[in-house]
Amino acid sequence: MAMTPAERMATARRALERAEAAAGLRTRLAVAADDAASPRPVASHLAAAPAPDTAPEGPGAPAPVPPRAGVPTDADHLPVPAPLAGFFPPAGLRRGSVVQVGGSSSLLLTLLAAAQGEGWVALAALPDIGLQAAADAGLHLGRSLLVPRPGPEAASVVGALVDGVDVLAVGDCRALSARDRRLLSARLRTRGAVLLSTAHWPGADVVLRAGEARTGGLGRGWGRVEAGEMTVHGRGRSGVAGRVRVRLTSTGLDVVADGAREATGPVPAAAAPAVAADAGAAASRLRAVS
């Protein structure tokens, strides 16, 4: 059964409160009892959300139901950008799965925005992600939770966020041990959430890495970034591997050239170097008059 918008907001709010408490942050989200029926801002970067309900929490409390709205095909999958669909199951991004995304913050944000739909997302251990770049990629900031530096209690923080969002993006967080990652993978499957990791994640269902990037629109001291191109190399646990050349624009991803995908054979590691210039992030920072 799908959750109402108010229930999704309340679940996400509780997840952020638990994450903030685990990280030792001072900006607790207290709500007075007499204001429980009135919308209040969750944080400076979030839209107004109603106060959480009084559902009990703890070992004996029922597990919150993950949001299910905004899924175009079925309740067990989330949408992905069309140019990258060949790396995923036909129905889309399967709930409970892990996607490893490397080489480009724009690629990460594009995947995150496509999967968000009407649900909630969270970004943890990604202090260099800019809000303007996220908005330019299509992310709805009013339904996004940010914990840039989860600290030494990262496992508790990420676990709390998994309870309240559809999709969680996690950066290179060294506080997460191999055991933590295994437990979080199991929790994802239980909660029906999806995790996008910029660092190596054992057992990832899909691995994507951006390489060979190029931007356009800039001259010597003039112009602005209008679009960028990159080659995305990918492979899935099913054995499908290949690459696709995409163009990043203000409306999303467009296919430039679709490389062959094979049912067997890994993607050569040397074919996926780190991206030197991130077109999406650069576009949000460069505003020179052309």
N, C-alpha and C positions, 0 to 999 in steps of 0.2 A: 504494500500500500504506500503510495507516494505521500511524502510529508508536505504540509502546507508551507508557504514562505515564512510564516512566523515560527513554525517549528524548526525549519532549517536554520533560521537566524539564531534562535535560542540554542540549538545544538552547537553551532559554530562559536557562539559567544562563550559557552561553557568550556569548549575546547581551548579557546584562547586564554581564558582565565586560568585553566590548569597548566597550560604551557608557560604562562607568565610566572605562575607560582613556582613551577619546577625550575625555571631559569633564574629565580631570585630577583625579578624585576619589581620595581616599586610602583609602577603604574597599574595597580590593581583596578579592575573594573567593577567597583562597588555600585550598587543600585539601591536606592532607598525603597522601602516596602511601599510607601505611598505613591511612588512613581512607577510601580511595576507595570501599570497598564499604558504608560506613555512611552513612545519611542525616545531613545537617547543615543548619542553617538558612542560607538564602541571604542574608537580611538581616533586620533586626529586624521588618520589616513583611511578610515572606514566610514561607510555610510551609516545613517541612523539605524538602530536595530532595537527591537523590543527586549525588555528585560527577560532573563531566563526564568523558566518556570521553577516550581519547587520540587521537581522530580528528585527522588533520592539518588545519591551517588555512593559508590563504594562496592565492595565485593558482592553484596547481596542485591545490588540494583540491577534492573534490566539493562541490557546493552542498547545504546541508542541506535535507531534505524538509520542507515545512511541515506542521504538524499537520492532521489531517483528521477527528478525532473530534468527535462532538457535532453533526454536520450532519444534520438530520432528512430532507432531501429528496435531495440528491446531494452529491458531494464538491466541487462547484464553487460552492456557495452556502452562506451562513450564515443563520440565522434572524433575523427582525426582529420587533418588537412588532406584533401583529395590527392595531391601529388605524392604523399607518403603512404597512402592507403595500401600499396602493394606489400609493405613490410609487416602489415598487421592482419589479423583474421578478417574475413569478409564482413563481419558485423561491426568491426571497429575495435576500439581499445577495450580489452576485456577488464572488467572490474576484478580487483584482487591481484593484478599483474604489476610487474616492475619494468620500466623502460629506462635504459641507460642512455643518456643524451650528452654527448661531448663535443667540444670544439666551437660552440657558438651559443651565446645567450639568446640570440634572436630565434634560433631553432627551438630552444627550450621554451621561450615565451609563446611562440606560435603554437606549439603543441598544447601548452597549458591553456591558452585562450580558446583553442578549438574544443578542448574537452570540458571547459567550464560550463558552457551552456547557461542554464539558470541556477546552477549549483554554486557551491563554495569551493575555493581553492586556498592553499597556503604555501608560503615560500619560507623555508628555514635554512639557515646557514648560507645565505646568499646576500651578503652585505653590499656587494657591488652592483646589484640589480637596481636600476633606476625606475622610479614610478612612472616617469614620462615614457620611457622605453616600453614598460609593461602596458601602459594605456595605448601607445601607438600600435602594439602588437595585437590589440583587441581584448585585453584583459579587463574585466569589470572590477575596478578597484573597490567598489562598495561591497563586494562579496569576496574580498581577498584578505587573508590574515598574514601578517608579516612578523617573523621572528628572526631578524638578521643574524644574531649571535646567540645561539641557544646555550652556549657555555658547557661546562663539564657534565651537566645533567641532560645532555642532548637526547639520550634514549627516552627519558621521561617526557621531554618536550615534544619530540616527534611522535611518540606514542599517543600523547594527548591530542595532537592535531589530527592524527589518523581517525580519531573517533568523531570528528566534527566536520570533515570536508570530503568532497568527492575525489579531488586530486591534490597531491602534495608534492612539491618540488623541493629537493634537498641538495645542498651543495656539498663540497668536499669537507665533510665533518669528521675530523680525526677522533673525536670523542666517541664515535660509534664503533664499537668493537665488532668483530666478525659474528660473535654470538648475538649482539644487539641487532645486527642486520637480519640474521635468521629469524629471530623472534618478531621483528617488525614485518618481515615478509609473511609470516603466519598470521599476524594481526591484520594485515591488509586483506588477506583472503577472508578472514572472519567478518570484517567490517564492510567489505565490498568497495574499498577505496583503491586508488591507483597512485603509484609513486613514480616520479620522474627523478632520476639521480644523475648528477653531473659527474660523479665519481664512479669507479668500478663497484658494481653490486653483484655479488655471486648469485647465479641463478636467474639473472635478468631474462625476461621473456623476449624482449626486443632490444637490440643494441644499435643506436644511431650515432654517427659521428660526422661532423661537417668538415669539409676541407676544400682547398682550392677556391678561395673566396675572391671576389672582385666587386668593387663598387663603381658606380657611375654618377656623373653630374658635377664632379669637382674639377676645377682648373687650378692654375697656379695662383692661389690667393683669392679665388673667387668661386662662386657657385654654391651649391648645396647637394647633399646626397639625395638622389632621386630614387635609386633602386640599387640593389646589390644581387650578385649571383653567387651561389655556392653549390658544390657537389656534396650530396648527402649519401654516405655509404651506410648500408644497414644489413642486418641479418636477424633472423628470428630463430626461436628454438625449434621450429619446424624444419629448419635447414635452408629456408629461402634466404638468399643473399644477393646483393646487387647494389646499384647506385642510381641516383637520379640527379640531374642538374636542375636547380630551381632558381627562380628569381624572386627576391623579396621586395614587395611593394607595399603601399599603404593599405591595400585591400587583402593582403595575405601572401600566399605562395602561388606561383605559376610555374608550370613545367617548361623548361627550356629544351632539355634532351633527356629522354628516359633510357637509361642503360639497361642491358639485359639482366633479368633476374633468373637465377638458377635454383633448382630444388636442393642442390648439394653444393658444398664448397664454401669455405670461409672467406670473408673479406680480408685481403692482405692488409696487415697493420700499417705498412709503409704507404698505402694508398690513402690514408686518412690522417694527414698532419693537422695540427691545431690551426685554427683560423687566426690569421694575423690581424684582420680588420673585420669587426662585426658590424654589418651594414645596418641592422635595425637599431642597435644601441647608438651608432654614430649618427643616424638620422635624427634621433631625439635630442642630440647635443648640438648639432651644427645647424645654425639658422642664418647663415650668411645670405645676403641678397644676391640672387643670380643676375 
